[in-house]
């Protein structure tokens, strides 16, 4: 049976839960039932590392799935992080209440992963994409073109997990890794794929399920 939490969270969940249970038990003798309030941090950590099953809203090979849960904060023109070619960029902000697993927007093969050390600014700031700690996953999709997912750490997030390596083939919606606590995820789609967004600014999407738009 699949665990309801991601394997990336087993250690922090176990450590936080154990500490909270021991502390609550010790405080129960002093403050009574109020001691159970100490269990809230453990409940939050368990919720943060939850790993729900997801199925795409659409299985078309032209559909581009959300690579992260969260709110759309920007849909702009930019440059591919790998080649510098023109691209459409979709920015998704993840609050601490969102599922933080990242998923593949389309089926394809991982050709490069590039980790970069950096700052831990508020992920809502536009400069966070350029200055914060990040990891880029470049994929070659079945059409032969490349797209990229950038995992960006936030003011609370201090750990980026990349679960794929160059050469790995991933299906659309498959787990790529996660960013621990509030953060940001960017999706880069080359202009030659003629991406047409079907989402709007401020809309909440779910990784591996919501369709952001379609390509040529």
KABELUR-V499501 format. One record per pair of residues at least 24 apart in sequence whose C-alpha atoms are under 10 Angstrom apart, sorted by the first residue. I is the first residue (numbers start at 1). J is the second residue. Records with the same first field share a line. If there is no record, write none. Layout:
I: J  J
This chain:
2: 51  52  53
3: 50  51  52
4: 46  47  49  50  51  52  53
5: 46  47  48  49  50  51  52
6: 46  48  49  50  51  52  100  101  177  178
7: 49  50  51
8: 49  101  161  163  177  178  179  180
9: 45  46  48  49  50  51  178  180
10: 46  49
12: 42  45  46  49
13: 41  42  43  44  45  46  47  48  49
14: 42  45  46
15: 42
16: 41  42  43  44  45  46
17: 41  42  43  45  46
18: 42
44: 96  97
45: 96  181
47: 96  97  98  99
48: 96  97  98  99  100  101  180  181  182
49: 98  99  100  101  178  180  181
50: 98  99  100  101
51: 99  100  101  175
52: 99  101
53: 208  209
54: 103  173  174  206  207  208  209  210
55: 172  173  174  207  208  209  210
56: 105  172  173  206  207  208  209  210  211
57: 208  209  210  211
58: 209  210  211
59: 106  172  209  211
60: 106  214
61: 106  107  141  142  143  172  214  215  216
62: 106  143  193  195  213  214  215  216
63: 105  106  172  195  196  197  210  211  212  213  214  215  216
64: 104  105  106  107  172  173  187  189  195  196  197  198  208  209  210  211  212  213  214  215
65: 103  104  105  106  107  172  173  187  205  206  207  208  209  210  211  212  213  214
66: 90  92  102  103  104  105  106  172  173  185  186  187  205  206  207  208  209  210  211  212  213
67: 92  100  101  102  103  104  105  106  149  150  151  172  173  174  175  176  185  186  187  205  206  207  208  209  210  211  212
68: 92  93  94  98  99  100  101  102  103  104  105  149  151  173  175  178  179  184  185  186  187  205  206  207  208  209  210
69: 93  94  95  97  98  99  100  101  102  103  184  185  204  205  206  207  208  209  210
70: 94  95  96  97  98  99  100  183  184  185  202  203  204  205  206  207
71: 95  98  184  200  201  202  203  204  205  206
72: 184  185  186  199  200  201  202  203  204  205  212
73: 124  126  184  200  201  202  203  204
74: 126  186  200  201  202
75: 186  187  197  199  200  201
76: 188
77: 188  189  190  191
78: 188  189  190  191
79: 188  189  190  191
80: 138  146  147  148  187  188  189  190  191
81: 114  136  137  138  147  148  149  150  188
82: 112  113  114  136  137  138  146  147  148  188
83: 146  190
84: 190
85: 189  190  191  192
86: 188  189  190  191  192
87: 147  187  188  189  190  191  192  193  194  195
88: 147  187  188  189  190  191  192  193  194  195  196  197
89: 148  149  186  187  188  189  190  191  195
90: 149  185  186  187  188  189  197  199  201  212
91: 124  126  129  150  184  185  186  187  188  201
92: 123  124  183  184  185  186  187  201  202  203  204  205
93: 123  124  152  154  182  183  184  185  186  202  204
94: 123  124  154  179  181  182  183  184  185  204  205
95: 123  124  154  181  182  183  184
96: 156  157  180  181  182  183
97: 181  182
98: 181  182  183  204  205  206
99: 178  179  180  181  182  206  207
100: 177  178  179  180  181  182  183  184  185  207
101: 161  174  175  176  177  178  179  180  207  208
102: 149  150  151  161  162  163  173  174  175  176  177  178  179  185  206  207  208
103: 149  170  171  172  173  174  175  176  177  178  206  207  208  209
104: 137  139  148  149  170  171  172  173  174  175  176  177  187  207  208
105: 139  141  147  148  149  170  171  172  173  174  175  176  187  207  208  209  210  211  212
106: 139  140  141  142  147  170  171  172  173  174  208
107: 139  140  141  142  143  169  170  171  172  173  174
108: 138  139  140  141  142  143  144  145  146  147  167  168  169  170  171  172
109: 138  139  140  141  142  144  146  164  165  166  167  168  169  170  171
110: 137  138  139  140  141  146  147  148  164  165  166  167  168  169  170  176
111: 137  138  139  140  141  146  148  165  166  167  168  169
112: 136  137  138  139  140  148  164  165  166  167  168
113: 137  138  139  148  149  150  162  164  165  166
114: 138  150  162
115: 150  151  160  162
116: 152
117: 153
118: 152  153
119: 153  154  155  158
120: 152  153  154  155  156  157  158  183
121: 152  153  154  155  156  157  183
122: 153  154  155  156  157  182  183  184
123: 152  153  154  155  156  157  182  183  184  185
124: 154  155  182  183  184
125: 154  184
128: 152  153  154  155  183  184
129: 153  154  184  185  186
133: 157  158  159  160
134: 159  160  179  184  185
135: 160  161  162  179  185
136: 162  185  186  187
137: 162  164  165  166  176  187
138: 166  188
139: 166  167  168  169  170
140: 169
141: 169  170  171  172
143: 193  216
145: 189  190  192  193
146: 188  189  190  193
147: 187  188  189  190  193
148: 186  187  188  189  190
149: 176  185  186  187  188  189
150: 184  185  186  187  188
151: 176  177  178  179  183  184  185  186  187
152: 178  179  182  183  184  185  186
153: 179  180  181  182  183  184  185
154: 179  180  181  182  183  184
155: 181  182  183
156: 180  181  182  183
157: 181  182  183  184
158: 182  183
172: 208  209
173: 207  208  209  210
174: 207  208
175: 207  208
189: 215
190: 215
191: 215
192: 216
